[in-house]
Amino acid sequence: MTSTLPRRLLAELVGTALLVAVVVGSGIAAEQLSPGDVGLQLLENSMATVFGLAALILMLGPVSGAHFNPVVSMADWFLGRRAGTGLSLAEVGAYAITQVVGGIGGALLANVMFDIDQAISTKDRSTGGHFVAEIVATAGLVALIFALVRSGRGALAAPAVGGYIGAAYWFTSSTSFANPAVTIGRIFSDTFAGIAPGSVAPFILAQLVGLVVGVLLILALYPDASDRADDVDTGL
């Protein structure tokens, strides 16, 4: 990374906040525009997320790498640690804190924009199927990002990551949170896009398991991934 750490943290704060605002705001809009039709609500929510995420990666990727996700930052550190590339462990901590703060801020912002009362979510998502879905979604996300990096196709991150998350909205029962910062942020939205506090710990645990699975897959497929870990340019 050539940007200073404060600039990178600002990009991660703004990017994660806007990402969660896109996810939550489009969820609120979908509920209002298509009441009673959950399938259409999910379609509207997922399409907004695909385009919003791709735009944010393009806008902020050159500054911070557009991680917007502690899992991505941790993978960047782990895969780059031997070659001295990627984030340092201290930077991972700074990124993660900033991403969580941004995620919470994004949910609160969405509530304000739609005149929704600030409230904690009551939407329970703690099932075994959701746990497995988050492992799959997160492992796939990590593997996709670092496969692009290793193969010199990082420029495709915006459409590829946006497309993957859009697909994962539909092929996973959890609708693919795949991001601890986004998961914590969505606690603060008692809407279609929210998640009850009691479901958060299992989701984050599953995301960490998915991180390990994704990293192991990359190490098996691309043994020298650490050589280019600092080129990661993506998000969620």
ABEGO torsion letter per residue (X at the ends): XABBAAAAAAAAAAAAAAAAAAAAAAAAAAAAABBGBAAAAAAAAAAAAAAAAAAAAAAAAAAAGGAGBAAAAAAAAAAAAAAGBEBBAAAAAAAAAAAAAAAAAAAAAAAAAAGBBBBBBABBABBAAAAAAAAAAAAAAAAAAAAAAAAGAAAAAAAAAAAAAAAAAAABAAGGAGBAAAAAAAAABBBAABBBAAAAAAAAAAAAAAAAAAAAAAAAABAAAAAAAAABBBBX
